[in-house]
Amino acid sequence: MNNIIEQLKQMDPIKRSNFIYQAANKLVSLKDCEGSFYEFVKQAWPWIEGDKPFSDGWHIGAICEHLEACNRRQIKNLLINIPPRCMKSTLVSITWPAFTWINNPQEQFLYSSFSMSLSLKHSVDCRRLILSPWYQERWGNRYQLFDDQNTKGSFENTKMGARIATSTGATVTGKGGSILVCDDPNNAKDGESDTIRENTLGWWRQVWPSRRNDIKTAIRVVVQQRLHEADVSGYIMANDSDEEWVKLILPMEYEENRKSKTISLPSSNGHVWQDPRTTQGELLWSNHVDEKALNDLKKSLKTEYNIAGQLQQRPAPESGGILKKSWFKIWKELNPPELVYTIQSWDTALEARDRNAYSACTTWGVFYDENKNPNVILLNLWRGRVEYPDLRSMAQRLYFDYRDDGSRLVHGDGRFRPDMVLVEAKVSGISLIQDLIRAGIPAIRFDPNKHGDKMKRVRLITHLLEAGCVWVPAQPPDFSQLRNISEVLIENCILFPNAESRDLVDTLTQMLLRLNLSGWIHHPNDDVQSDTSMRVNKILY
């Protein structure tokens, strides 16, 4: 210190003034970086991307602030869904450990990505930032990296902190962390593979949770673009019943009905943070991805499903993919129309332990519109993960009164029995058909193999949906909203084939195929003579 003072005394006034000014600026810069992850990212940028200019965006500050909340343990579990090329890995996997170690060098990070090569790249980039002259000059006195524990995939510091890289599905025995991060746990190229998705979910459920050093204080972060209803993000959303996960979901184009809201943060002044956009369709990062760049990106993604998942963070287009939401007609009356036939359609799961498979039943009524064309209307829907004895019991209950919702036994008078019980003939469905027939219930087998795979069966009935032959009931008294059974069915249909489970779509397709082949329903433009002598069943909801 005395040497510095002596040097200052010997300087001419102008040089001394410049030296003090630069030192003061450096001190302010240092303080800003240590107290703000967002400021750290901006100043570290040249050491990450070289001469590439920094393109600012509000989402960068939002992600930084949520990760700071993780450091404070204000957030224990954070899910970030964001489009590709929006700096997610730069923020979460490269700069976050370097920033965190400034004040908390004891934190141990365990990272996983869908491929080891990607995970290693992020690890190397993070290490290069820490070893950069810019970082070492400012914080090199706080910790150093151990030479003997400094590889591409794993490095430790002198304060017992660590950053370890692994891959989704890999063996991580003996490895753990105080902060566990999954950066792209699902591969976009594997988005269509049920087997790979299920393997990834098995790893997420059974392996990853055990890698927390201390379950009470450990942080979990998942960051990815949406690919499928059953990707890791979809699993988290489906099973987060107690809202333990904070969900920061940022679509490329703003959707008002899906506005992201998280928790109270310093920038929100005591209020819950929310997506600052207010205009429908407003872009996430307009000074980096403008309309032209977005159109080019959409062309490269090719399909509606890829665009909806990777850009909008939902695994199917809002209007539906193969099955369009607009194809379903809405019934806005208290009672259903006069029905001439009722059919119950069953799709059964292999076993209750299959986490992605439901057993499902939909009940439908056939009626004629004002032009004497046949239509069908949804009367009830049941869905559950149950063992076979409970499945058999539920099937009998729904036959005796299809209004039964499973929560209470309904004692019908016979007016609410379906004319046919259609069951897909596979595994437990075969046993169910046999047991129902023994109980005197008119169960009919449906052989799906005669009509091709699931995709082909859906294609065979889309003309009936598109023609407006399928109705779902709205909720009284004002009918401005759909009934819950209608919402569940439509959501499962518009997500097809990216839904976690396709059971409800199966019940719909086999019902329409059976009715179409047996003459109960046809396209309005088909030249078919209707049999008006069919009996009338007056069945109410």
C-alpha positions in Angstrom: 0.0 0.0 0.0 2.8 2.4 0.9 4.5 1.6 -2.5 1.3 2.5 -4.3 1.0 5.8 -2.4 4.6 6.7 -3.3 4.0 5.9 -6.9 1.0 8.1 -6.9 3.0 11.0 -5.4 5.6 10.7 -8.2 3.0 10.8 -11.0 2.1 14.0 -12.7 -1.4 15.2 -11.8 -3.0 14.1 -15.1 -1.6 10.5 -14.9 -2.5 10.3 -11.2 -6.1 11.4 -11.9 -6.4 8.8 -14.7 -5.0 6.1 -12.5 -7.5 6.8 -9.7 -10.4 7.1 -12.1 -9.6 3.7 -13.7 -9.1 2.1 -10.3 -12.4 3.5 -9.1 -14.2 2.2 -12.2 -12.6 -1.2 -11.7 -13.8 -1.3 -8.1 -17.4 -0.4 -9.1 -17.3 -3.0 -11.8 -16.0 -5.6 -9.4 -18.8 -4.8 -6.9 -21.5 -4.9 -9.6 -20.3 -8.3 -10.9 -20.2 -9.8 -7.4 -23.7 -8.6 -6.6 -25.5 -9.2 -9.9 -25.3 -12.3 -12.0 -26.7 -10.3 -14.9 -23.9 -7.7 -14.7 -21.4 -10.6 -14.4 -22.7 -12.1 -17.6 -22.4 -8.9 -19.5 -18.8 -8.2 -18.4 -17.8 -11.8 -18.8 -19.2 -12.0 -22.4 -16.0 -11.2 -24.3 -14.2 -14.1 -22.5 -17.0 -16.4 -23.6 -17.9 -15.3 -27.1 -14.8 -13.3 -28.1 -15.6 -10.5 -30.6 -19.3 -11.5 -31.0 -21.4 -8.5 -29.7 -23.5 -9.0 -26.7 -27.2 -8.8 -27.6 -29.2 -7.9 -24.5 -32.7 -9.1 -23.7 -35.0 -8.9 -20.7 -35.2 -12.7 -20.5 -31.4 -12.8 -19.8 -32.0 -10.8 -16.6 -35.0 -12.9 -15.7 -33.1 -16.2 -15.9 -30.2 -14.6 -14.0 -32.4 -13.4 -11.2 -34.1 -16.8 -10.8 -30.7 -18.5 -10.6 -29.7 -16.0 -8.0 -32.8 -17.0 -6.0 -31.6 -20.6 -6.3 -28.2 -19.5 -4.7 -30.1 -18.0 -1.8 -32.2 -21.2 -1.5 -35.3 -19.1 -2.2 -36.0 -21.5 -5.1 -35.2 -25.2 -4.5 -36.5 -26.6 -7.8 -36.4 -24.5 -11.0 -37.8 -25.5 -14.4 -36.8 -23.3 -17.3 -38.4 -23.8 -20.7 -37.0 -21.6 -23.4 -36.4 -21.7 -27.2 -33.0 -22.9 -28.6 -30.3 -20.3 -29.1 -31.5 -18.0 -26.4 -28.4 -18.3 -24.2 -29.8 -20.9 -21.9 -26.6 -23.0 -21.7 -24.4 -19.9 -21.6 -26.3 -18.7 -18.5 -27.1 -22.0 -16.7 -24.1 -24.2 -17.6 -21.2 -21.9 -18.3 -21.4 -18.6 -16.3 -23.6 -19.6 -13.3 -20.9 -21.8 -11.6 -18.2 -19.1 -12.2 -20.4 -16.4 -10.7 -21.6 -18.6 -7.8 -18.1 -19.4 -6.8 -17.2 -15.8 -6.3 -19.1 -15.7 -3.1 -19.8 -19.4 -2.5 -16.9 -21.4 -3.8 -17.9 -24.4 -1.7 -20.9 -25.2 -4.0 -20.7 -28.5 -5.8 -22.4 -28.5 -9.3 -23.4 -31.8 -11.0 -24.4 -31.3 -14.6 -26.1 -33.6 -17.1 -27.1 -33.3 -20.7 -28.5 -35.7 -23.3 -25.0 -36.4 -24.6 -21.6 -36.5 -22.9 -20.0 -34.4 -25.6 -22.4 -31.5 -25.0 -21.9 -31.8 -21.3 -18.1 -31.8 -21.7 -18.2 -28.7 -23.9 -20.1 -26.7 -21.3 -17.6 -27.9 -18.7 -14.6 -26.8 -20.7 -16.2 -23.4 -21.5 -16.9 -22.8 -17.8 -13.3 -23.8 -16.8 -11.9 -21.4 -19.5 -13.9 -18.5 -18.1 -12.7 -19.2 -14.6 -9.0 -19.4 -15.8 -9.3 -16.3 -18.0 -7.1 -13.3 -17.1 -10.2 -11.2 -16.5 -11.6 -13.6 -13.9 -8.3 -14.5 -12.2 -7.3 -10.8 -11.9 -10.5 -10.1 -9.9 -11.2 -13.3 -8.0 -8.2 -15.5 -8.3 -7.3 -14.8 -4.7 -10.5 -16.4 -3.4 -9.9 -19.9 -4.7 -7.9 -21.8 -7.2 -8.6 -25.0 -9.2 -6.7 -28.1 -8.1 -4.2 -29.3 -10.7 -4.8 -33.0 -9.9 -8.6 -32.6 -10.1 -8.8 -30.5 -13.3 -10.1 -32.4 -16.4 -12.6 -31.6 -19.2 -15.4 -33.2 -17.3 -14.5 -32.6 -13.7 -12.7 -29.9 -11.8 -12.5 -29.0 -8.1 -11.4 -25.8 -6.3 -9.4 -25.2 -3.1 -12.6 -24.4 -1.2 -14.1 -27.9 -1.8 -16.3 -26.7 -4.6 -16.7 -28.8 -7.8 -18.2 -28.9 -11.2 -18.8 -32.4 -12.6 -20.2 -33.2 -16.0 -22.2 -36.4 -16.9 -24.9 -37.4 -19.3 -28.5 -38.4 -19.1 -28.7 -42.1 -18.4 -25.1 -42.4 -17.4 -23.9 -44.1 -14.2 -23.2 -41.5 -11.6 -22.3 -43.7 -8.7 -20.1 -41.8 -6.2 -21.0 -38.4 -7.7 -23.2 -35.8 -6.2 -23.8 -32.2 -5.8 -25.4 -29.4 -3.8 -26.7 -28.0 -7.2 -28.0 -30.5 -9.8 -28.6 -29.2 -13.3 -30.1 -31.0 -16.3 -29.4 -28.9 -19.4 -31.3 -30.5 -22.3 -32.0 -33.9 -20.7 -34.0 -34.9 -23.9 -32.5 -34.9 -27.4 -34.6 -33.1 -30.0 -33.6 -35.8 -32.5 -35.0 -38.5 -30.2 -38.3 -36.6 -29.5 -40.3 -39.3 -31.4 -38.7 -42.3 -29.6 -40.9 -43.7 -26.9 -38.1 -46.1 -25.8 -35.5 -43.3 -25.3 -37.9 -41.0 -23.6 -38.9 -43.7 -21.1 -35.3 -44.5 -20.4 -34.6 -40.9 -19.7 -37.6 -40.6 -17.4 -36.5 -43.8 -15.6 -33.1 -42.2 -15.0 -34.7 -39.0 -13.9 -37.0 -40.8 -11.4 -34.6 -43.4 -10.1 -31.0 -42.1 -10.4 -30.9 -38.3 -10.5 -32.7 -37.6 -7.1 -30.2 -39.7 -5.2 -27.3 -37.5 -6.4 -28.3 -34.7 -4.0 -25.7 -34.2 -1.3 -28.3 -33.0 1.2 -31.9 -33.3 0.2 -32.9 -30.5 2.5 -30.7 -27.8 0.9 -29.8 -29.2 -2.6 -31.0 -27.3 -5.7 -32.4 -28.8 -8.8 -32.6 -27.0 -12.1 -33.9 -28.3 -15.4 -33.6 -26.2 -18.6 -34.7 -27.3 -22.0 -36.9 -26.7 -25.0 -40.2 -28.7 -25.0 -40.1 -31.8 -27.3 -42.9 -34.1 -26.1 -45.6 -34.3 -23.4 -43.6 -37.0 -21.8 -40.2 -35.3 -21.8 -38.6 -34.4 -18.5 -40.4 -31.1 -18.3 -43.7 -32.8 -19.0 -43.1 -35.3 -16.3 -42.3 -32.6 -13.8 -45.5 -30.7 -14.7 -47.7 -33.8 -14.5 -46.3 -34.9 -11.1 -45.8 -31.5 -9.4 -49.0 -31.7 -7.4 -47.7 -29.6 -4.5 -46.1 -27.0 -6.7 -42.6 -27.5 -5.4 -41.2 -26.5 -8.8 -40.9 -22.9 -9.9 -41.7 -22.8 -13.6 -40.1 -20.1 -15.8 -41.7 -20.8 -19.2 -40.8 -18.4 -22.0 -42.3 -19.0 -25.5 -40.7 -17.3 -28.5 -44.1 -15.6 -29.3 -46.1 -14.4 -26.3 -49.3 -16.1 -25.5 -51.5 -14.2 -23.1 -53.3 -17.3 -21.9 -50.0 -18.9 -20.9 -48.3 -15.9 -19.2 -45.4 -17.1 -17.1 -45.7 -16.2 -13.4 -43.2 -17.4 -10.8 -42.3 -16.0 -7.3 -41.6 -12.6 -5.7 -38.2 -11.3 -6.7 -36.3 -8.1 -6.0 -37.0 -6.8 -9.5 -40.8 -7.3 -9.1 -40.9 -5.1 -5.9 -42.6 -7.6 -3.7 -45.0 -8.9 -6.4 -44.9 -12.2 -8.2 -42.5 -12.0 -11.2 -44.3 -12.4 -14.5 -43.5 -12.3 -18.2 -43.3 -8.5 -19.0 -44.9 -8.9 -22.4 -48.4 -7.7 -23.0 -49.0 -8.0 -26.7 -50.1 -11.3 -28.2 -47.4 -12.6 -30.4 -44.7 -10.3 -29.1 -41.2 -11.8 -29.6 -39.0 -13.0 -26.8 -35.8 -11.5 -28.0 -36.6 -9.2 -30.9 -33.2 -7.6 -31.3 -31.7 -11.0 -31.8 -34.5 -13.1 -33.3 -36.7 -10.7 -35.4 -39.6 -11.7 -37.6 -37.4 -12.7 -40.5 -35.1 -14.8 -38.4 -38.1 -16.4 -36.7 -39.6 -17.3 -40.1 -36.3 -18.9 -41.2 -36.2 -20.8 -37.9 -39.7 -22.1 -38.4 -38.8 -23.3 -41.8 -35.8 -25.2 -40.4 -38.0 -26.9 -37.8 -40.4 -28.0 -40.6 -43.3 -29.4 -38.6 -46.0 -27.8 -36.5 -45.1 -30.0 -33.6 -41.4 -28.9 -33.6 -42.4 -25.3 -33.8 -44.9 -25.6 -31.0 -42.5 -27.5 -28.8 -39.2 -25.9 -29.4 -40.4 -22.4 -29.9 -43.6 -22.1 -28.0 -42.8 -24.6 -25.2 -45.8 -26.8 -25.6 -45.6 -30.2 -27.3 -48.4 -29.6 -29.9 -49.8 -26.6 -31.8 -52.3 -24.6 -29.9 -55.0 -25.4 -32.5 -54.0 -29.1 -32.6 -51.7 -31.0 -34.8 -53.2 -34.0 -36.7 -56.4 -33.6 -34.7 -57.6 -30.0 -34.7 -59.3 -28.4 -31.7 -61.7 -26.5 -34.0 -63.0 -29.8 -35.4 -64.9 -30.6 -32.2 -68.3 -29.1 -32.2 -69.6 -27.6 -28.9 -73.0 -28.7 -27.5 -74.5 -25.7 -25.6 -77.7 -27.1 -24.2 -78.4 -28.5 -20.7 -79.5 -31.9 -22.1 -78.0 -34.0 -24.9 -80.0 -34.5 -28.1 -82.3 -37.4 -28.7 -80.1 -40.4 -28.9 -80.6 -43.4 -31.2 -77.6 -45.5 -30.0 -75.0 -45.4 -27.3 -71.6 -47.0 -27.4 -68.9 -47.3 -24.7 -65.3 -47.5 -25.9 -62.4 -49.0 -23.7 -58.7 -48.8 -24.0 -56.9 -50.7 -21.3 -53.4 -50.4 -19.9 -51.0 -53.3 -19.5 -50.7 -52.8 -15.8 -51.1 -50.1 -13.2 -47.3 -49.9 -12.7 -46.9 -48.5 -16.2 -46.6 -44.8 -15.3 -47.4 -43.6 -18.8 -50.4 -45.8 -19.5 -53.9 -45.2 -18.4 -57.0 -47.3 -18.8 -59.7 -45.2 -20.3 -63.3 -45.3 -21.3 -65.4 -42.8 -23.2 -69.2 -43.2 -23.7 -70.8 -41.7 -26.8 -74.4 -41.2 -28.1 -75.4 -41.2 -31.7 -78.0 -38.7 -32.9 -79.3 -37.0 -36.0 -78.9 -33.4 -36.8 -81.5 -31.1 -38.5 -80.3 -32.4 -41.9 -80.8 -36.1 -40.8 -77.1 -36.6 -40.8 -75.7 -38.9 -38.0 -73.4 -37.3 -35.3 -71.9 -38.5 -32.0 -71.7 -36.7 -28.7 -69.5 -37.4 -25.7 -71.6 -38.5 -22.7 -68.9 -39.4 -20.2 -65.2 -40.1 -19.7 -63.3 -42.1 -17.2 -59.5 -42.5 -17.0 -57.3 -44.1 -14.3 -54.2 -46.1 -13.5 -55.7 -49.2 -11.8 -54.9 -52.9 -11.3 -57.1 -55.4 -13.2 -59.6 -56.2 -10.4 -60.4 -52.5 -10.1 -60.5 -52.1 -13.9 -63.0 -55.0 -14.1 -65.2 -53.4 -11.4 -65.1 -50.0 -13.0 -66.1 -51.5 -16.4 -69.2 -53.2 -14.8 -70.2 -50.0 -13.0 -70.0 -47.9 -16.1 -72.1 -50.4 -18.0 -74.9 -50.3 -15.5 -74.8 -46.5 -15.5 -72.4 -44.6 -17.8 -72.7 -41.4 -15.7 -70.6 -43.1 -13.0 -67.5 -40.9 -12.5 -65.7 -43.4 -10.2 -66.0 -41.4 -7.0 -69.4 -42.7 -6.0 -71.6 -45.6 -7.0 -74.5 -44.6 -9.2 -77.6 -46.7 -9.0 -79.2 -46.3 -12.4 -82.6 -47.6 -13.6 -81.3 -49.1 -16.8 -81.9 -46.0 -18.9 -78.2 -45.1 -18.8 -76.7 -48.4 -20.1 -74.8 -48.4 -23.4 -76.0 -50.5 -26.3 -72.5 -51.7 -26.9 -69.3 -52.0 -24.9 -66.3 -51.9 -27.3 -63.0 -53.1 -25.9 -59.6 -53.0 -27.6 -58.4 -56.6 -27.8 -55.0 -56.4 -26.3 -53.5 -57.9 -23.1 -55.8 -56.9 -20.2 -58.5 -56.0 -22.7 -58.9 -59.6 -23.8 -59.4 -60.7 -20.2 -61.9 -57.8 -19.7 -63.9 -58.9 -22.7 -64.2 -62.4 -21.4 -65.2 -61.3 -17.8 -67.8 -58.8 -19.1 -69.4 -61.4 -21.3 -69.6 -63.8 -18.4 -71.3 -61.1 -16.4 -73.9 -60.7 -19.2 -72.5 -57.5 -20.6 -72.5 -57.1 -24.4 -68.8 -56.6 -24.8 -67.4 -56.6 -28.3 -63.7 -57.0 -29.2 -62.0 -54.4 -31.4 -58.9 -55.7 -33.2 -56.7 -52.6 -33.8 -54.3 -54.6 -36.1 -57.0 -54.8 -38.8 -56.8 -51.0 -39.2 -53.0 -50.4 -39.0 -51.0 -48.6 -36.3 -52.3 -45.7 -34.1 -51.3 -43.1 -36.6 -53.1 -44.8 -39.5 -56.2 -45.4 -37.3 -56.4 -41.7 -36.5 -56.0 -40.8 -40.2 -59.0 -43.1 -41.0 -61.4 -41.0 -38.9 -60.1 -37.5 -39.3 -62.7 -36.8 -42.1 -65.5 -37.4 -39.6 -64.0 -35.0 -37.1 -63.3 -32.4 -39.8 -66.9 -32.6 -41.0 -68.1 -31.6 -37.6 -69.7 -35.0 -36.7 -68.2 -35.1 -33.2 -69.7 -33.0 -30.3 -68.5 -32.4 -26.8 -70.7 -30.7 -24.1 -70.1 -27.3 -22.6 -70.6 -26.4 -18.9 -73.9 -24.9 -17.9 -75.4 -22.5 -17.1 -73.8 -20.0 -19.5 -71.9 -22.7 -21.6 -68.9 -20.3 -22.0 -66.6 -23.1 -20.9 -66.2 -26.7 -21.7 -67.1 -29.4 -19.2 -64.1 -31.1 -17.7 -64.6 -34.3 -19.6 -64.5 -32.3 -22.9 -61.4 -30.5 -21.9 -59.6 -33.7 -21.0 -60.5 -35.4 -24.2 -59.7 -32.4 -26.5 -56.3 -31.8 -24.8 -55.3 -35.5 -25.3 -56.4 -35.3 -28.9 -54.6 -32.1 -30.0 -51.4 -33.3 -28.3 -51.5 -36.5 -30.4 -49.0 -38.1 -31.2 -46.9 -36.2 -28.6 -49.2 -36.8 -25.6 -47.9 -38.6 -22.6 -50.6 -41.2 -23.1 -52.8 -41.9 -26.2 -55.5 -43.8 -24.5 -58.3 -41.4 -25.0 -57.5 -41.0 -28.7 -57.6 -44.8 -29.0 -61.1 -44.8 -27.5 -62.2 -42.1 -30.0 -60.8 -43.7 -33.1 -62.0 -47.2 -32.4 -65.5 -45.9 -31.6 -65.7 -43.9 -34.8 -64.2 -46.8 -36.9 -66.8 -49.3 -35.4 -69.7 -46.9 -36.0 -68.6 -46.0 -39.5 -68.1 -49.6 -40.5 -71.4 -50.7 -39.1 -73.3 -47.9 -40.8 -74.2 -45.8 -37.7 -72.2 -42.8 -38.8 -70.9 -41.5 -42.0 -69.5 -38.3 -43.6 -72.4 -35.9 -44.5 -71.3 -35.9 -48.2 -71.5 -39.7 -48.4 -74.4 -41.0 -50.3 -75.8 -43.3 -47.6 -79.4 -44.1 -46.8 -80.1 -43.7 -43.1 -82.1 -46.3 -41.3 -84.7 -44.2 -39.6 -86.3 -47.2 -38.0 -83.5 -47.5 -35.4 -84.9 -47.4 -31.9 -84.6 -44.2 -29.9 -83.1 -44.2 -26.4 -83.8 -41.0 -24.5 -80.6 -40.8 -22.4 -79.6 -37.8 -20.4 -76.3 -36.8 -18.9 
